[in-house]
């Protein structure tokens, strides 16, 4: 393996085609970073060195990627020397500081935070929908969408290409892992507290039993659903709901798309689900939608209610595609479809899409 800090930005472009590109994973010890390392080990071996980077407190740990133990390096400017592509999965404020530094060192940055998603000089990319957008990156950064948007946008992108999307109304049912490891730990502790009890039968009994174990949520998640995800924004909207609106518009290239979202947290560990009302410019049919979705990359249709076949988070978790079921034409509108979608929020909702963006960039750099 090469020296951790070999190479410089200057003079590297000419020899990229002659070697495998070098990758840095920043935030390698986090929840999404851990999933990403597994995905990198499963997919085609297109990378040379894979350099693992995290905070100083995690430096020195050894993690396995592609069957090899790799020591984690502390985040610093010099770790980006010789790196062609850097995938960031870190908090917004860390990405805002360090992604431009990595880009200045010559790396193309794929960022999974919200720091750059709406920056007009940063493309927001879902490779199955708008891979071409990754080629135009004035700041050297490509943004990865939010996990809720990613759970539905591959399916919607395929339908939009055929019918022309004009309006979107969604309700999300979001897994607690979307709130990080604290969210998962909170749900597990709450489930242990309610197991074997008669809780959930009188007003407020679950909340009283939880005491101060609400974790990152404003109400108990066990035996409950919580109609809130994200932070409070203007006029009562949450940040998660506005992300669905703004990111869908940018990915699909529809700045005037009418979007309304309600985000709900549910007692599921991993995999987001959404109910989707999508209105199009042209008349739609269920058979036509099935045909489009069945042939779309990254989408699986599971839709036979008579046989009890439709996607659920418990069945979809750990898989890569967007799963679609309950496809119906709206009762009162021949140009609208109703559907139910599920997607693993740690895989396609974060790590997998980041890996796919990195592969798109790598293919360009070595062409």
RAWO-V275706 format. One record per residue. RES is the residue in three letters. PSI is psi in whole degrees, 0 to 359 (* if undefined). Layout:
# RAWO-V275706
res	psi
RES	PSI
RES	PSI
This chain:
# RAWO-V275706
res	psi
UNK	146
UNK	166
UNK	142
UNK	332
UNK	31
UNK	152
UNK	163
UNK	168
UNK	322
UNK	130
UNK	359
UNK	331
UNK	323
UNK	333
UNK	5
UNK	323
UNK	342
UNK	359
UNK	167
UNK	139
UNK	154
UNK	138
UNK	138
UNK	135
UNK	110
UNK	121
UNK	32
UNK	337
UNK	357
UNK	178
UNK	312
UNK	322
UNK	320
UNK	318
UNK	320
UNK	319
UNK	321
UNK	319
UNK	319
UNK	329
UNK	339
UNK	331
UNK	175
UNK	140
UNK	83
UNK	355
UNK	149
UNK	248
UNK	140
UNK	112
UNK	128
UNK	131
UNK	141
UNK	189
UNK	165
UNK	328
UNK	341
UNK	354
UNK	141
UNK	340
UNK	156
UNK	129
UNK	153
UNK	128
UNK	131
UNK	35
UNK	7
UNK	138
UNK	130
UNK	133
UNK	137
UNK	132
UNK	150
UNK	141
UNK	120
UNK	160
UNK	321
UNK	343
UNK	347
UNK	1
UNK	125
UNK	357
UNK	134
UNK	320
UNK	133
UNK	121
UNK	124
UNK	128
UNK	82
UNK	167
UNK	157
UNK	315
UNK	328
UNK	317
UNK	318
UNK	326
UNK	316
UNK	334
UNK	315
UNK	329
UNK	315
UNK	319
UNK	321
UNK	334
UNK	359
UNK	359
UNK	146
UNK	126
UNK	130
UNK	115
UNK	129
UNK	3
UNK	179
UNK	4
UNK	327
UNK	3
UNK	323
UNK	7
UNK	124
UNK	342
UNK	10
UNK	116
UNK	145
UNK	113
UNK	134
UNK	107
UNK	326
UNK	341
UNK	312
UNK	49
UNK	328
UNK	331
UNK	335
UNK	344
UNK	340
UNK	102
UNK	79
UNK	329
UNK	2
UNK	19
UNK	138
UNK	129
UNK	146
UNK	130
UNK	170
UNK	152
UNK	328
UNK	315
UNK	315
UNK	335
UNK	344
UNK	339
UNK	334
UNK	316
UNK	316
UNK	325
UNK	321
UNK	317
UNK	322
UNK	320
UNK	332
UNK	317
UNK	338
UNK	94
UNK	135
UNK	340
UNK	146
UNK	125
UNK	120
UNK	151
UNK	129
UNK	149
UNK	94
UNK	134
UNK	154
UNK	339
UNK	345
UNK	341
UNK	14
UNK	187
UNK	329
UNK	322
UNK	317
UNK	314
UNK	321
UNK	313
UNK	317
UNK	319
UNK	323
UNK	320
UNK	321
UNK	324
UNK	328
UNK	345
UNK	132
UNK	7
UNK	177
UNK	17
UNK	153
UNK	15
UNK	349
UNK	153
UNK	127
UNK	0
UNK	324
UNK	315
UNK	318
UNK	322
UNK	329
UNK	330
UNK	240
UNK	25
UNK	36
UNK	344
UNK	225
UNK	8
UNK	150
UNK	353
UNK	164
UNK	143
UNK	324
UNK	137
UNK	30
UNK	166
UNK	146
UNK	113
UNK	56
UNK	133
UNK	130
UNK	200
UNK	158
UNK	130
UNK	184
UNK	143
UNK	27
UNK	358
UNK	153
UNK	160
UNK	324
UNK	319
UNK	321
UNK	330
UNK	316
UNK	316
UNK	305
UNK	321
UNK	322
UNK	317
UNK	315
UNK	316
UNK	316
UNK	354
UNK	36
UNK	78
UNK	338
UNK	11
UNK	130
UNK	121
UNK	134
UNK	130
UNK	144
UNK	121
UNK	129
UNK	136
UNK	135
UNK	162
UNK	64
UNK	138
UNK	302
UNK	138
UNK	116
UNK	149
UNK	153
UNK	142
UNK	136
UNK	127
UNK	111
UNK	122
UNK	140
UNK	168
UNK	335
UNK	158
UNK	145
UNK	159
UNK	154
UNK	318
UNK	318
UNK	318
UNK	317
UNK	316
UNK	316
UNK	312
UNK	322
UNK	333
UNK	359
UNK	132
UNK	136
UNK	12
UNK	138
UNK	130
UNK	126
UNK	92
UNK	82
UNK	77
UNK	329
UNK	331
UNK	10
UNK	28
UNK	112
UNK	156
UNK	144
UNK	156
UNK	323
UNK	334
UNK	333
UNK	333
UNK	136
UNK	0
UNK	164
UNK	326
UNK	169
UNK	126
UNK	134
UNK	134
UNK	185
UNK	40
UNK	123
UNK	147
UNK	137
UNK	140
UNK	327
UNK	11
UNK	108
UNK	356
UNK	13
UNK	143
UNK	145
UNK	135
UNK	162
UNK	129
UNK	148
UNK	143
UNK	137
UNK	116
UNK	346
UNK	339
UNK	266
UNK	330
UNK	353
UNK	282
UNK	315
UNK	314
UNK	322
UNK	319
UNK	320
UNK	319
UNK	314
UNK	323
UNK	323
UNK	314
UNK	317
UNK	319
UNK	323
UNK	316
UNK	331
UNK	3
UNK	*
